[in-house]
Each structure stands twice: as structure tokens, then as C-alpha cells.
Amino acid sequence: MKITALLVLFLLQFIVAFGSDSDPVMDFCLPVSPSNPFSCKNASLATVHDFTFSGIKFPGNFKESGFSATAVNYKLFPGLNTLGMSFVRADFDVGGVNVPHFHPRATEIAYVLEGKVYSGFIDTNNKIFAKVIEKGEVMVFPRGLLHFQMNVGDSPAAILGSFDSQNPGLQKIPSAVFGSGIKMELLEKAFGLNPKELYKLRKRFSSS
């Protein structure tokens, strides 16, 4: 029994060890193309411009929700490739909302650049951890947990989010539930909504 228990612990540690981005084996790897991050350019051809990025100086275009996000990964910023990290600039108009979502492959740290943002996450016991964070403050969202943000100030707000994965993934709950093609009958029973209400939600989130 003891041997079996030790074997299980060993296997769990093995799985956890390979659950995040692997450690780089080179100083850097500039991808030959955005579609092939595993093929590296000759390091002698690298310049300082491969390791600097200026694409988040200004906010993007706001959507209906009053939210704009510019994700920065190795496809936009080649110097990030194989380094196990990426980031995002998120901007909020007054009342703007970043809908409940999660990143399956990364923990996120959000730093408030400007404004006041109601920010939080929910753990697997459905306990909520939320508060208003302001300029200069940070909040961490553990990997895979549902989180959200909303501008509660009277001026635009901005956040810089950093991920411990070069491909954190993103799944927005409204789009995943109502825009993915799940059978209407199941959604009716799960949420107690009638077909007309579900049709409106499906129409709204199917393209978001």
C-alpha cells in the first residue's frame, strides 16, 4: 500500500511539473513564422527590435460592453516566444465590463494603470473574492478560475494583465454557454429560461 501511495504521489508531481510551459533550453527563440513557434531563426540575426514592443501605448476600440483588450503574445511580440509569458492591455470605458471568463493555462496578475476597477474571482467552492482596485494596485487570478472586471469610476480605466504562459487561453462564459451551439433544451432546463429568452441570448453571444 505504501509503495502504491508513493507511486501515485510521484505521478501527480510528474503531471504538475508538465502542466505549465516548459523551461527554455536556449537564451531565446525568435519564431521563423507566427504559425510555427517551434522553429527558431538564427540567433545571430536577432536585433533589439525583436525584444521591444510599442503596440499598447494607446487603448483599442471599445466594444458594446465598453471594453477593449489588446493581447500581446509571441505572434505580435516575437521576443516572448518560449519564455512562458504573455500579457494584455485592457481598457474600460465608464461602466465597461470584462465579462466573466477564465484562462485554462495561466495565472494572471492585473495591474491597474488608471481608474477604479471592481475586480474579482470565484473559487471552486463558489466563494467570491472581489474588491475595487485602483491605480497602482494589483490583483491575482489563479489559473483556471472564473474572474471578471468592471469600471466603477467616473473616467476610463486601464489594466495591464500578465500571464505565466505564452498561450494562456481564453474562454468567455456568456459566449461559451450561449454562443457555442449547446442544445436549447439543455439550456432551458439548466437556466430556467424560455425559448424566446434563449434565442435572444444566443443571437447576442454567438458572434462575440
C-alpha positions as CSV (number, residue, x, y, z in Angstrom):
1,M,0.0,0.0,0.0
2,K,2.8,2.4,0.9
3,I,4.6,1.7,-2.4
4,T,1.3,2.4,-4.3
5,A,0.8,5.6,-2.4
6,L,4.3,6.8,-3.2
7,L,3.9,5.9,-6.9
8,V,0.7,7.9,-7.0
9,L,2.4,10.9,-5.4
10,F,5.3,10.6,-7.9
11,L,2.9,10.5,-10.8
12,L,1.0,13.6,-9.5
13,Q,4.2,15.5,-9.2
14,F,5.1,14.5,-12.7
15,I,1.8,15.7,-14.1
16,V,2.0,19.0,-12.3
17,A,5.6,19.5,-13.5
18,F,4.4,19.3,-17.1
19,G,1.2,21.2,-16.6
20,S,2.8,24.6,-17.4
21,D,5.0,26.0,-20.1
22,S,8.3,24.1,-20.4
23,D,11.6,25.8,-19.5
24,P,13.5,27.2,-22.4
25,V,16.7,25.5,-23.4
26,M,18.1,28.5,-25.3
27,D,18.6,32.2,-24.5
28,F,15.6,32.9,-26.8
29,C,13.8,31.6,-29.8
30,L,12.5,34.0,-32.4
31,P,10.0,32.1,-34.4
32,V,10.5,31.7,-38.2
33,S,6.8,32.5,-38.6
34,P,3.8,33.2,-36.2
35,S,2.4,29.8,-37.2
36,N,5.5,27.9,-36.3
37,P,6.8,28.9,-32.8
38,F,8.9,25.8,-32.5
39,S,11.2,26.7,-35.4
40,C,13.7,29.4,-34.5
41,K,15.5,31.9,-36.6
42,N,19.3,32.0,-36.5
43,A,20.1,33.9,-33.2
44,S,22.8,35.9,-35.0
45,L,20.1,37.7,-36.9
46,A,18.3,38.9,-33.8
47,T,18.2,42.7,-33.1
48,V,17.0,44.7,-30.1
49,H,13.8,45.4,-32.1
50,D,12.8,41.7,-31.6
51,F,12.7,42.3,-27.8
52,T,10.8,45.6,-27.7
53,F,7.1,46.3,-28.4
54,S,5.2,49.6,-28.7
55,G,1.7,48.3,-29.7
56,I,-0.1,49.0,-26.4
57,K,0.7,52.7,-26.0
58,F,-3.0,53.5,-26.7
59,P,-6.3,51.8,-26.0
60,G,-8.1,49.8,-28.6
61,N,-11.6,50.3,-29.9
62,F,-14.3,49.8,-27.3
63,K,-16.9,47.1,-27.9
64,E,-20.6,47.2,-27.0
65,S,-19.6,46.2,-23.4
66,G,-17.3,49.3,-23.1
67,F,-14.3,47.0,-23.1
68,S,-11.2,46.8,-25.3
69,A,-8.3,44.3,-25.0
70,T,-5.1,44.0,-26.8
71,A,-3.4,40.6,-26.2
72,V,0.3,40.6,-26.6
73,N,1.9,37.2,-27.3
74,Y,4.7,35.8,-29.4
75,K,2.7,36.3,-32.6
76,L,2.8,40.1,-32.1
77,F,6.0,40.2,-30.0
78,P,8.5,37.5,-31.2
79,G,10.8,38.1,-28.3
80,L,8.3,36.4,-25.9
81,N,8.4,33.1,-27.7
82,T,9.4,30.1,-25.4
83,L,9.7,32.4,-22.4
84,G,6.5,31.2,-20.8
85,M,4.8,34.6,-20.5
86,S,2.4,37.0,-22.3
87,F,0.3,40.0,-21.4
88,V,-2.7,42.1,-22.3
89,R,-3.7,45.7,-22.1
90,A,-7.4,46.0,-21.1
91,D,-9.2,49.3,-21.3
92,F,-12.7,50.1,-19.9
93,D,-15.0,52.9,-20.8
94,V,-17.1,54.3,-17.9
95,G,-19.2,51.3,-16.8
96,G,-17.3,49.0,-19.1
97,V,-17.2,45.3,-18.3
98,N,-14.8,42.4,-18.9
99,V,-17.3,39.6,-18.8
100,P,-16.8,36.5,-16.5
101,H,-14.1,34.4,-18.2
102,F,-11.1,32.2,-17.4
103,H,-7.7,31.2,-18.7
104,P,-7.2,27.5,-18.6
105,R,-3.4,27.6,-18.9
106,A,-2.3,30.6,-16.9
107,T,-2.4,32.6,-13.7
108,E,-3.0,36.3,-14.3
109,I,-1.8,39.3,-12.4
110,A,-3.7,42.5,-13.2
111,Y,-2.1,45.9,-12.5
112,V,-4.3,49.0,-12.6
113,L,-2.8,51.7,-14.8
114,E,-5.7,54.1,-14.4
115,G,-9.1,54.3,-12.8
116,K,-11.1,52.2,-10.4
117,V,-12.0,48.7,-11.3
118,Y,-14.3,46.3,-9.4
119,S,-12.3,43.1,-9.8
120,G,-12.6,39.6,-8.6
121,F,-12.6,35.8,-9.0
122,I,-14.6,32.8,-7.8
123,D,-13.0,29.7,-6.4
124,T,-14.3,26.1,-6.8
125,N,-16.4,26.4,-3.7
126,N,-18.2,29.3,-5.3
127,K,-16.7,31.7,-2.8
128,I,-16.2,35.2,-4.3
129,F,-13.0,37.3,-3.8
130,A,-13.7,40.8,-5.1
131,K,-13.0,44.4,-4.3
132,V,-12.4,47.7,-6.1
133,I,-8.7,48.2,-7.0
134,E,-7.3,51.5,-8.0
135,K,-4.3,52.9,-9.9
136,G,-1.1,51.2,-8.7
137,E,-2.8,48.2,-7.1
138,V,-2.6,44.6,-8.3
139,M,-4.8,41.5,-8.1
140,V,-4.0,37.9,-8.9
141,F,-6.4,35.5,-10.6
142,P,-5.4,31.8,-10.0
143,R,-5.1,29.6,-13.0
144,G,-8.4,28.3,-14.4
145,L,-10.7,30.3,-12.0
146,L,-13.5,32.4,-13.2
147,H,-12.8,36.2,-12.9
148,F,-14.2,39.5,-14.1
149,Q,-13.7,43.3,-14.0
150,M,-15.9,46.4,-14.3
151,N,-15.0,50.1,-14.4
152,V,-16.8,51.6,-11.4
153,G,-15.2,55.1,-11.7
154,D,-16.3,58.2,-13.5
155,S,-13.5,58.1,-16.0
156,P,-11.9,55.5,-18.3
157,A,-9.8,52.8,-16.7
158,A,-6.9,50.6,-17.9
159,I,-5.3,47.4,-16.7
160,L,-2.1,45.6,-17.7
161,G,-2.5,41.8,-17.2
162,S,0.5,39.5,-17.1
163,F,0.3,35.7,-17.7
164,D,2.7,32.9,-16.8
165,S,2.1,31.2,-20.1
166,Q,2.8,32.3,-23.7
167,N,-0.6,30.8,-24.6
168,P,-2.9,31.3,-21.6
169,G,-6.2,30.6,-23.5
170,L,-9.4,32.5,-23.0
171,Q,-13.0,31.3,-22.5
172,K,-15.7,33.8,-22.0
173,I,-18.6,32.3,-20.1
174,P,-21.5,34.0,-22.0
175,S,-20.1,33.1,-25.4
176,A,-19.2,29.5,-24.3
177,V,-22.7,28.8,-22.9
178,F,-25.0,30.7,-25.2
179,G,-22.9,31.0,-28.4
180,S,-21.4,27.5,-28.7
181,G,-24.4,25.6,-30.1
182,I,-25.4,23.7,-26.9
183,K,-28.9,22.2,-27.4
184,M,-31.6,24.7,-26.5
185,E,-33.4,22.0,-24.4
186,L,-30.4,21.6,-22.2
187,L,-30.1,25.4,-21.7
188,E,-33.8,25.7,-20.9
189,K,-33.5,23.2,-18.1
190,A,-30.2,24.4,-16.8
191,F,-31.2,28.1,-16.6
192,G,-35.0,28.1,-16.4
193,L,-35.3,30.3,-19.5
194,N,-37.9,30.0,-22.2
195,P,-37.0,29.6,-25.9
196,K,-37.6,33.3,-26.7
197,E,-35.2,34.4,-24.0
198,L,-32.6,31.8,-25.1
199,Y,-32.9,32.9,-28.7
200,K,-32.1,36.5,-27.7
201,L,-29.0,35.3,-25.7
202,R,-27.8,33.0,-28.5
203,K,-28.2,35.8,-31.0
204,R,-26.3,38.2,-28.8
205,F,-23.4,36.0,-27.9
206,S,-23.0,33.7,-30.9
207,S,-20.6,36.2,-32.6
208,S,-18.9,37.6,-29.5
